[in-house]
Amino acid sequence: MENKLTCNQVVALMSFYVEDKLNSRLKEYVDEHLRHCPKCREVYMQSKKIVSHILSLTDYEDETNPYYTKQYEDFKNNLSAYIDNELNENESIRIKKIAISNPLARKDLEDMYTFKKLLHSSFEKTRTEWKNDYSKLIINKLSKNPEKIQIDPFYKLIGAFTALISIIVFGFLATLYF
Ligand SMILES: [Zn+2]
């Protein structure tokens, strides 16, 4: 395969890959990398496990668990906002208190942190826009070849333009000196 992804690139794309949000070509590159890289395959397995666990959290709602309280529901509704620092100080303290007193909540919070850490292990920034930018960068890098072909006519145009200018300037000089 001509375009090989590095481990860092694969890890950066992992969240998109797990959620099946990559285009088919990029998905193929990740597939290919995972076939040959046990390290990234491990990251993939863990990500997948945690994602399916988080998706199954909503299935807890059988209310047989004594910790499945109104408070826990409140916690769940605010968890992702809490993780992303989108709550004000009071709300944030409230969520923290629930996490301390309720084992279900604490488990969810730990899972969520593990999840985030795993997905962004090689990178400082976690913002979605940044992730998108990074993916675009990789996509751009991978489609370098088609870009080169597009640049060609541009150079031709520049060449033609330069020639035209030269002829005009030369013609002008010629009228002055001859
Ligand atoms: Zn790898």
Residues whose N, C-alpha, C, O or C-beta is under 5 A from the ligand:
A	BS01	ZN	C7 C37 C40
